[in-house]
């Protein structure tokens, strides 16, 4: 149970990180599609400074994939544990399969973004994260929250908000 609580706490941290990726600063003027912000106005998250390549877009996609993947994974692990506690082996197996599917989707999204990234450090990090996610299974004890947290901290450093 302690592990599930730890994974849930990690979910909150990842979700809050990804949630900031598309937030426009309060004092930034709203723009319409096809128009640019006024000169000197703050830009929205995800707009790239000159020479940044596609890092902002890759970062946003990777952070979204991480938030969605971990949230779905934890939800399904919770359902699996609840079903197992209620002696519902069919429900537990279905939830386990959905948890594994969430991991597969998360890993695939990270690998896709690693292939898109033009920044070699970001490519390496996303590949490492994909490998870590790929090593996880639908077993609460298999979650290495310390390693996931370390990788998330590296992503936060490469993908400032």
JOCOR-V657688 format. One record per residue. N is the residue number from 1. RES is the residue in one letter. PSI is psi in radians with two decimals (999 if undefined). OMEGA is omega in whole degrees, -180 to 180 (* if undefined). Layout:
N;RES;PSI;OMEGA + N;RES;PSI;OMEGA
This chain:
1;X;-0.64;180 + 2;X;-0.66;-180 + 3;X;-0.71;179 + 4;X;-0.69;178 + 5;X;-0.67;178 + 6;X;-0.76;179 + 7;X;-0.69;178 + 8;X;-0.74;178 + 9;X;-0.68;177 + 10;X;-0.67;178 + 11;X;-0.79;-180 + 12;X;-0.76;179 + 13;X;-0.77;180 + 14;X;-0.68;-180 + 15;X;-0.68;-180 + 16;X;-0.59;177 + 17;X;-0.85;-178 + 18;X;-0.53;-179 + 19;X;-0.43;-178 + 20;X;-0.28;-171 + 21;X;-0.59;-176 + 22;X;0.26;-176 + 23;X;2.28;178 + 24;X;2.37;177 + 25;X;2.55;-177 + 26;X;-0.67;-176 + 27;X;0.01;179 + 28;X;2.36;179 + 29;X;2.52;177 + 30;X;2.55;177 + 31;X;2.76;176 + 32;X;2.83;-180 + 33;X;2.29;177 + 34;X;-0.13;179 + 35;X;2.73;-179 + 36;X;2.70;176 + 37;X;2.74;178 + 38;X;2.66;180 + 39;X;2.30;178 + 40;X;-0.13;-180 + 41;X;2.59;177 + 42;X;2.58;179 + 43;X;2.82;179 + 44;X;2.76;177 + 45;X;2.47;179 + 46;X;-0.18;176 + 47;X;2.31;-170 + 48;X;2.36;170 + 49;X;2.78;-180 + 50;X;2.32;177 + 51;X;0.03;-177 + 52;X;-0.11;-178 + 53;X;-2.45;-178 + 54;X;0.31;-177 + 55;X;-0.81;-180 + 56;X;-0.75;-180 + 57;X;-0.74;179 + 58;X;-0.74;179 + 59;X;-0.82;-179 + 60;X;-0.75;180 + 61;X;-0.71;180 + 62;X;-0.72;179 + 63;X;-0.68;178 + 64;X;-0.77;179 + 65;X;-0.71;179 + 66;X;-0.78;-179 + 67;X;-0.80;-180 + 68;X;-0.78;-178 + 69;X;-0.86;-177 + 70;X;-0.66;179 + 71;X;-0.84;-179 + 72;X;-0.75;-180 + 73;X;-0.84;-178 + 74;X;-0.71;178 + 75;X;-0.77;-179 + 76;X;-0.63;175 + 77;X;-0.71;177 + 78;X;-0.76;178 + 79;X;-0.69;179 + 80;X;-0.80;180 + 81;X;-0.71;179 + 82;X;-0.76;180 + 83;X;-0.72;178 + 84;X;-0.70;178 + 85;X;-0.47;179 + 86;X;0.21;-178 + 87;X;0.60;178 + 88;X;1.46;-176 + 89;X;-0.57;178 + 90;X;-0.80;178 + 91;X;-0.69;179 + 92;X;-0.73;180 + 93;X;-0.71;178 + 94;X;-0.75;179 + 95;X;-0.67;178 + 96;X;-0.75;179 + 97;X;-0.68;178 + 98;X;-0.64;177 + 99;X;-0.75;179 + 100;X;-0.64;177 + 101;X;-0.65;177 + 102;X;-0.73;178 + 103;X;-0.75;-180 + 104;X;-0.78;178 + 105;X;-0.73;179 + 106;X;-0.85;180 + 107;X;-0.78;-180 + 108;X;-0.73;179 + 109;X;-0.72;179 + 110;X;-0.73;178 + 111;X;-0.69;178 + 112;X;-0.77;180 + 113;X;-0.61;177 + 114;X;-0.70;179 + 115;X;-0.54;-180 + 116;X;-0.51;-171 + 117;X;2.38;176 + 118;X;-0.26;178 + 119;X;2.07;-177 + 120;X;-0.61;178 + 121;X;-0.72;180 + 122;X;-0.69;177 + 123;X;-0.83;-180 + 124;X;-0.80;-179 + 125;X;-0.83;-179 + 126;X;-0.60;175 + 127;X;-0.75;177 + 128;X;-0.76;179 + 129;X;-0.73;178 + 130;X;-0.70;178 + 131;X;-0.72;179 + 132;X;-0.77;178 + 133;X;-0.70;179 + 134;X;-0.48;180 + 135;X;-0.25;-180 + 136;X;2.72;176 + 137;X;-3.10;-180 + 138;X;0.94;179 + 139;X;2.09;-176 + 140;X;-0.65;-179 + 141;X;-0.28;-180 + 142;X;-0.19;-178 + 143;X;2.11;176 + 144;X;1.47;-175 + 145;X;-0.48;178 + 146;X;-0.78;179 + 147;X;-0.74;178 + 148;X;-0.70;179 + 149;X;-0.72;179 + 150;X;-0.79;179 + 151;X;-0.70;179 + 152;X;-0.67;178 + 153;X;-0.68;177 + 154;X;-0.71;178 + 155;X;-0.71;178 + 156;X;-0.60;179 + 157;X;-0.69;-179 + 158;X;-0.37;-177 + 159;X;1.23;-179 + 160;X;2.63;-179 + 161;X;999;*
